[in-house]
Amino acid sequence: MSTALNGLYQYPIVQAPMAGGASCPPLAAAVCEAGALGFLAGGYKTADGMYQEIKRTRGLTRRPFGVNLFMPQTGYVDPAAVEAYRGQLAGEAGWYEISLAAEDTIGTCDDGYEAKLAILVEDPVPVVSFTFGCPPPETLTRLRKAGTHTVVTVTSVEEARAAQEAGADAVCVQGVEAGGHQGTHRDDPRSDGTEGVGLLALVAQVREAVALPIIAAGGLMRGSQIAALLAAGAEAAQLGTAFLGCPESGAHPLHKKALTDPLFVRTELTRAFSGRPARGLVNRFMREHGPYAPAAYPQVHHLTSGLRKAAAAAGDPQGMALWAGQGHRLARTLPAGELVEVLAAELAEAQSTLKVMQMRRAS
């Protein structure tokens, strides 16, 4: 990463912004205090809710941290497909004894983006990252003039080139192994996301295509994996699932437990919970509703919101969105600061081992 961004952390470790409550101020602050870069997630919050979290984080740490924003969604969504899915979810609503959200409450695509952006320009944070698209050059310029470094999440070489042309300071290269939503700039309704590229191959491709610093993300759980990505050309690594189980994480206790529960043996990409491809632990809801969930984000997210909350309240992980990367079985239940230290030690050991191997080959 650039010299300016390197000054934001001691270790090249970034805690991923996980929307839905996991990336909360205590987690981000603990990560920052340990020498890594913590992130808040602005998605699914009101502008004021995001600002309150920023103020709370500032009260917990004086170190730099970042905020992530979801780009507005402009693609066409078929209302009939959403209503058909509502009918298919009627049994779930009956089981949990709730009513599904009304049609007129799920149609909006507005996540308060403009209001959030205005706050971040007026009262800037050190880093702002974007998911589901790339802002126009004028937006990135406004943030840069405010003293903020910008990062655009990309899942392909084409998206990385677009971010560079727009003037981003860095790209977060997301491999298909990543937990949660695939950060594609355009959601193709014909795609289920499984054609995505693995992280190591994607980092190599992006490294040769653009000059921007790369933050590598996708299924990373150990310091040795971070070392491999740094050797491949990344400047830092972003980890989400690895931090989900930390006591500071805002993830639901059932979600934390599920990461290493033998009942959940694999992950898949699904549209079942949100209408966009997202990787989670395979559970009953995904198996039953994933095959016919429409490409309709964020409408499906709002439609299933009550179901997910009801499942959590009932203590039923089979009805929850258990977002997780492919490395979830390697999750460790450690305080966030301690986890950063462990990852940094693993990284240093792996890099030392690699250096010794190189010296032996040279001799």
N, C-alpha and C positions, 0 to 999 in steps of 0.2 A: 504494500500500500504506500501511498505517497508519504513523504516526510511529515507533512501536517497531520495526516491521519494516524501515523505511527505514534505521534505524541499523545494520542487519546487513550492509550493503554500500555501496560507493561508487557502483557502476554498477547500473542496474536489469536486471541480467543474472543468470540462474540456470542453473547447469549441471544438466541433468536427471539424476535418479537412474535409472541403467540397470542392471537386474538382469542377472546372468550373468557379472559380472566387469569390465565396462567402467568402471563408476563406482567406482574404487578410491581408496584414500587419497592416492596421489601426484597423481591428477587433481583430486580435490576440494580438496586443500590448495593446489595451484598456482592454481586458479581463485580461491580465497579470498584468497591472497596478492596477486593482481592487482587485487582490489577488487570482485569479483563474489561470488556465493553458491554454494559448492560443495555437492554432495550425495553421500552414500553410499546404496547400495541394500541394504536389509535382506532383500529377497526372495531365496529359494533358499539362504539361509544358516542355520546354526544360531544360536541366541541368543548362544553364546559366540563364534562366528565374527564375528557383527556387532559384538560388544563389542570384540574384538581390533582390528577395523578402526577403531572409534571411538578407541581408545587410540592407535593408530598415527597417525591423522589429527591428534590433539591434539599428538603429538610433532613434526608437520611444520608446523603453523600454530597461531597463537594467535587467529586470526580466527574468527568464527562460521561454522558449517556446519550442514547438515541431514542427517537420516536419513529414508528412506522405508520404510514398511511396507505389505505386502499385507494387505488385510482377508481374514479367513477366508471360504472359499467354502461356501455352504450349499445351493446348488441341487442338484436331483436329477441324477445321472449314470447313464445306462443301461449297466450292465456288459456287456451283450451287444454294444452298439455299440463299446465299447472293445475287446472281444475280436475282433470282426469286423475292426477296424482293425489289430489285431495280425497277423491273417492276411494282410491286404493289404500289410503291411510286411515280410513274411517274405523277400521277394526282396531288399530292402535289407539285411537282416541277413546274408543269404547273401553278398551282394556284398562287404560290409565284414568278413565272417568274424567276426561277433560273435553273441551270443545276446541276444534282447530281454529286458527286465526281466520278472521273474516277476509273475504276476497279483497275488499277495499283497503285493508291494512297491510297487505303483503306485496302490493304492486310497485312500491317506490324503490328506486335504485339509489336514492340519495343517502349517503353515509355521512353527510355533513362535511364533505371534503373541503369546500371553499371556506367554511367557517374555521375548520381546523387549520387549514393552510394560513389563513389570516393571523391566527394566534401564533403560529410558529414563525411567521415573518416579524410580527410585532414584538414577541418575547422569545427570541430564538434559543434553540437547544443546539449542542455541538454537532449532532448528526441527525438527518432525516432520511429514511429509506422509503421506497415506494414498491408496492406489490400490485399485480394485475395490470401493469401498464407502465408507460414512461411519460412523465410530464413534459409539456412543451418547453423549449429553451427558455422562454421568458420566466417560467416558474422557477426553474433551476437557477437562473440568474438572480431572481429576487432573494432566494434563500442564500446564495453565495454572498451577495452584498450584505446580508444580515449576519454573516459570519458562520454559516452552517455548511457542513460538508454533506453532499448528497450521494445516495446510493440507490441504484435501480436494480430490482430483482429481475434476473433473466433466466430463461430455460433453453435458449438456443443461441447460436452464433448471430442469427439475424437480429434477435432482440438486443444482444450485446452491442452490435454495430449501431442500432437505433439509439441506444443509451449514450454511446460515445458521441454521436452526431448531435444529440440534444444538449450535450455539455455536462453530463453527470461526472462526479468526481471518482466514482468507483462503481463496480457492478457486483452484485451478490449472485453468483452462479449457483443455481439450484438444480441438483441432480434428481432423477426420478425416485431415488431412495428416500427422499425427504418426507417427513411426517406432515400432516395438515395439507393445506391447499397447494396445488401446483400453481406457481406464480406466473403462468403464461399471460402474455399481453392480450391475446385474443383467444377466447374459449371456443373451440370448434365443436359444434353440437354433434358432429359425426365421430368425434374422438372420445375415447375413455381415458386418455392420459397415459396408457401403458406403452405407447411408442416413444416416450421420453427417453433421453439419453442418460446413462449412468454418470455419476459425478466426476470420476477421474478422467473419463474420456471427454466429457464436456469441458472441463477446465483446460485440458490440453488444446481443444479446438478453439475455445475463446481466447486463450493466451496467444495463439498465433494470429488471431483475427483482429484484436483490438489492443491498444496500448494502456488501457485503464487498469488500475489495481483491481485484483480479484479477491472477493471474500467467497470461500467455497462452503456450500451447505448441502447436506443430504445424507442422513444416516450415520453421522459421525458421533462416536461415543467414547473413543480412547485417544490419548495423546499420540500414539503411534500412527493413527489415521491422519491426524492433523499434520504430522511430520511428512507423510506421503503426499498430502495435498500441497504443502509448502514446497516440497521438492518438485512438484509438477508445475509450479508457477503461481500458486495462490499466495497472497500476502497475509491472509488470516483465514480462520475457519469459524463458521457459524454453527452452533449447536442448539437444538431446541429440545428434543426428546430427552437428552442427557440431563437437562435441568428440570424437567417436569416433576421428577420425584423428590426434589429438594423440599425441605420443610417450608422454605420461604415462598415456594411456588403457589400460585392461586388456583392450581388445578384441583378438581374435586378429588377427595380421598379415594373414591372408587377408581378413578382414572389412574391415579398414582399406583394403586395396588395392581391394576390390570397389566401394567407394563411388564411385570415378571410373573404374572399368574399363569400357571401351566394350561389353564383353560383357553388362553389366547395365544395361539402358536404362530400366527402369521398376520401380515398386513396386506391390504389391497387398496387400490384406488377406487373411489366410489363417488357417485353424485347423490346418493341416497339422502344425506343430511342437508346439503346446501345447494345442490344443483350444479356445482362445479367439481371437477375431479380433485379429490383430497384423499390422502393416505391415512388409514386408521386401522386399528385392530379389528379383525373380522369378528363380528358378533351377529346375533340373530337379525337385528334390524337391517344390517348391510346385506345379509344373505337373502332376506325376504323382499327387500325393496330396491336394492341396488340395480337389479336387471332392468327395471322399467322407470327408474327415476329420470325426469326430463333434464335437459340442459337449460336450466332456468335459475341463474344466480342473480340477485340474492333472494328471489321470491321463495325458492324451496327452503332456504335458510330460515326465513321468517315463518314459513308454513310449519316447519318441524320444531320450531323453538319450544313451543309448549310441551310437545312430546318429550323432548330431551330433558327439559326441566322436571317433568313428571316422573320420568324414569330415574333421574338422580334422586329425587325426593323419596321414591319407593325403594331405593337401594338396588336398582336393577341395571347393572352395567350393560346388559344385552340390548338396552334401548338407548344407550348414550353414544355420542360421537367421541370415540376414544382415539383421538388423533395420535399417531405415533409413527416414527420412521422405522426403516427396516432393521435398525440395530437395537430395537427396544429391549431385547432380552439382556442386553449389556447394561441396563440402567442400574445406577447406584443410588441408594438412599443416603445422601450426604448433604450437610449444609452447603449452600451455594459457594461460600468462600472456600471451604475445604475442597469442594469438587474442582474449583478453578486451580487450586494449588496442586492437586493430584494430577490433573490434566497437564499442567505446565511441567511437572516433574516427569511425567511419561513422555512428553514431547522432547524435553531435554535429553532424556535417556535414549530415545529413538534417534535423535539427530547425532548424538555422540557415537552410537553404534554404527550409524551410516558413515560417519567420518572415518572411523577406524577401518571399516571395510574398504573405503576408497583409498586409504593410505596403504593398506595391504596390497591392493591391486596395483597401485602405482609403483610399489617396490618389487 
